[in-house]
């Protein structure tokens, strides 16, 4: 547990980078510090491992003030990853990951095992890349090594300053997801600095929004989006906060099970009847035996009286969303097709339900479900 | 993705066969040249051939060879110290000794010089102040007599007018005279076995001439005892040939000259270690050994491991080869004779090339040790947080050191420290500091802030950050600075000759003042070679000392 108690950082010129910060980060939680440039989020982070000294107030780590330790001793107990990664270019990947264990005088066998384990964990094959040098790896791989290095000596606490900031959005998304999976395993207490609200919402268990050194709001991502405390927060999380909330919900949580569906080979009448029953303008065609989604038919086509085979469009994957996708993706599919309902399929391609615009609206307006949804998704 | 570029640093392993080939060719060349004999061309340092008067001692099996003309033993100063003849001399006397001649030349108004055992009295005619005459004559007297056994004082006589008296604390005035000599000091061998264990010349004589049974070698005389059965005439002729074979010609198959030609430059401890080697390792055997060594290294390190040891072996052997060739005086004589066929003087009379080169290297190494330690210290200091404010100051001082001409620094230092080695070293330090300091600063500042930050964040102490992070990453730039500094240093060190620091500047300076072009080249060529070699050696070290991870281009 990390506690900021009335922490103030004041520079000699009187500028207060951090002003009276009170914050508690519980064990096993990812606390995201976010805010505009110069809001003091990095300063706050760097005060934890004493890269910057606190002017007033104190920071407690598991109840102990952090200035009771020698700075170097303290830092060796705290994982540290930064945006520029800072891998030492003259050391191999293995040696980079082994830096902190070596500083702690672990024996070489243990270091070797630990390093290979960590590299495996972050998705770097130690037998291929272990003896390479940082410059031989891509940006994404370097970020992974950076994370592995921060985990080096298995510190209970980690400080991460935009650790995925230097890679392209696609790689970043992958790294974020993988990191959350790692966090499931290792369950560290993490302070995570970012300026990207999407990343904050995706990664954070709790988000601390800072402005000019002051804590503006400290809440779960869902509450931050649903109940912004003031205009600043509202502006910061963006006009698309509803969309962002959708990001927090999985399709599985938001879908309805009762969707218009007909087996392949149904007559035009049966198709029309199905649509009428659901008051829908389209119907999904499934395989009779397996329940797999095969395609769909439009009301206009059905009513035109063409042969059933011509009425059905076969393109199941392009119109469906997966069960484990976010509600936001479902919305995206909804917008790009003229369906009332986007079909949802499971990992085997079986139609399990659908998501409608109306349903999404309801979800965004009703607070509360998201936290539960996210927790469920996390597990 | 730059994964494909996993090639190791410049593959030394792959180049090894070529390096072995280089040694092999060098071996063949040196061996081939070693089969030749050359005549020495310098007319002062390697004069003529021996000529002897031979006489037989009545009733004994003994021949006496008396040296009437000829060269002296290579490397031996051809001087004998003799008493100055006494007497009263006036201008134009045929039998006036050298000292008197010198004094008569120095001042036209000298009338009479009286030389006694411990005093020289000079009587002159001019109206000059006595004090002025005294100071005018002081130096010529000092130059003309060998005064290393006593000090010479000069006084204006109180007893007589227009008279200066010189006196020596030695028991008498002596002078040094050029004298060709067979050997430096007397050697006596009363049997062949004794001679076989004796000096080079003694061994040579008994090996070449079977009837010789005893030997006495004196600077100007050779006394040979021979077997009764020997035919006298052929023996005398044979010995004459032997002596001439031994002295005026030198083989071009040298020993490791580092060990034999300049033993005085080998530190005492090392000298004990190399003592067994000193008795002749022909250079071609050494290069042949290197073929085996390089071949062995290639076999062991086929994978191209860039081990420091391999490079050091390589560097040391190239240096030994270079040094051996540098120390080969007959080679320099031949080279310079080829360039200046008409020049009477070729190799410098005051020393051998290797002695100058050794002094030069000493100058360069001493100053470089100071430069590197000071430069690194300053560079590291001003990049520390606490001393950063001194950065502009250090920059300016160091820049200033290189702006002021070296000769000016030498000239300023001379009155303060005096002449000799140290003022030259100080000037070289002032001049050579800039590249080291500047590159150290640049190297350390090239380490990105994020790397230092993450190192600190991981819990490295500032010392660990410096040694494990900043230095390795900056090493290449720092080494480049040291390399530049040392190479410049070698050129600049030739100026040290002007304050008597020794070194390769001596032949250059005296060549310029005496207008002997050969001397200039004798200093310039080895200095240039030394600079090239140093650049090569440090270039190698730079590659080896740069961590592999930094050699990968992104």
HADDOCK unambig.tbl for C-alpha pairs under 7 A between the chains (distance, minus, plus):
assign (segid A and resid 51 and name CA) (segid B and resid 457 and name CA) 6.83 0.50 0.50
assign (segid A and resid 72 and name CA) (segid B and resid 459 and name CA) 4.28 0.50 0.50
assign (segid A and resid 72 and name CA) (segid B and resid 460 and name CA) 6.23 0.50 0.50
assign (segid A and resid 72 and name CA) (segid B and resid 461 and name CA) 6.27 0.50 0.50
assign (segid A and resid 73 and name CA) (segid B and resid 459 and name CA) 6.50 0.50 0.50
assign (segid A and resid 75 and name CA) (segid B and resid 457 and name CA) 5.97 0.50 0.50
assign (segid A and resid 75 and name CA) (segid B and resid 458 and name CA) 5.62 0.50 0.50
assign (segid A and resid 75 and name CA) (segid B and resid 459 and name CA) 4.65 0.50 0.50
assign (segid A and resid 76 and name CA) (segid B and resid 458 and name CA) 5.57 0.50 0.50
assign (segid A and resid 76 and name CA) (segid B and resid 459 and name CA) 4.84 0.50 0.50
assign (segid A and resid 80 and name CA) (segid B and resid 457 and name CA) 6.02 0.50 0.50
assign (segid A and resid 80 and name CA) (segid B and resid 458 and name CA) 6.29 0.50 0.50
assign (segid A and resid 84 and name CA) (segid B and resid 450 and name CA) 6.04 0.50 0.50
assign (segid A and resid 86 and name CA) (segid B and resid 450 and name CA) 5.19 0.50 0.50
assign (segid A and resid 86 and name CA) (segid B and resid 451 and name CA) 4.12 0.50 0.50
assign (segid A and resid 86 and name CA) (segid B and resid 454 and name CA) 5.57 0.50 0.50
assign (segid A and resid 87 and name CA) (segid B and resid 451 and name CA) 6.45 0.50 0.50
assign (segid A and resid 88 and name CA) (segid B and resid 451 and name CA) 6.46 0.50 0.50
assign (segid A and resid 89 and name CA) (segid B and resid 549 and name CA) 5.69 0.50 0.50
assign (segid A and resid 89 and name CA) (segid B and resid 550 and name CA) 6.14 0.50 0.50
assign (segid A and resid 90 and name CA) (segid B and resid 472 and name CA) 6.99 0.50 0.50
assign (segid A and resid 90 and name CA) (segid B and resid 473 and name CA) 6.56 0.50 0.50
assign (segid A and resid 90 and name CA) (segid B and resid 547 and name CA) 5.45 0.50 0.50
assign (segid A and resid 90 and name CA) (segid B and resid 548 and name CA) 6.54 0.50 0.50
assign (segid A and resid 90 and name CA) (segid B and resid 549 and name CA) 4.40 0.50 0.50
assign (segid A and resid 90 and name CA) (segid B and resid 550 and name CA) 5.57 0.50 0.50
assign (segid A and resid 91 and name CA) (segid B and resid 549 and name CA) 6.36 0.50 0.50
assign (segid A and resid 100 and name CA) (segid B and resid 458 and name CA) 6.28 0.50 0.50
assign (segid A and resid 133 and name CA) (segid B and resid 549 and name CA) 5.25 0.50 0.50
assign (segid A and resid 135 and name CA) (segid B and resid 552 and name CA) 6.70 0.50 0.50
assign (segid A and resid 135 and name CA) (segid B and resid 554 and name CA) 6.10 0.50 0.50
assign (segid A and resid 136 and name CA) (segid B and resid 2 and name CA) 5.18 0.50 0.50
assign (segid A and resid 136 and name CA) (segid B and resid 3 and name CA) 4.90 0.50 0.50
assign (segid A and resid 136 and name CA) (segid B and resid 5 and name CA) 6.88 0.50 0.50
assign (segid A and resid 137 and name CA) (segid B and resid 1 and name CA) 6.40 0.50 0.50
assign (segid A and resid 137 and name CA) (segid B and resid 2 and name CA) 6.28 0.50 0.50
assign (segid A and resid 137 and name CA) (segid B and resid 3 and name CA) 5.96 0.50 0.50
assign (segid A and resid 138 and name CA) (segid B and resid 1 and name CA) 4.86 0.50 0.50
assign (segid A and resid 138 and name CA) (segid B and resid 2 and name CA) 6.74 0.50 0.50
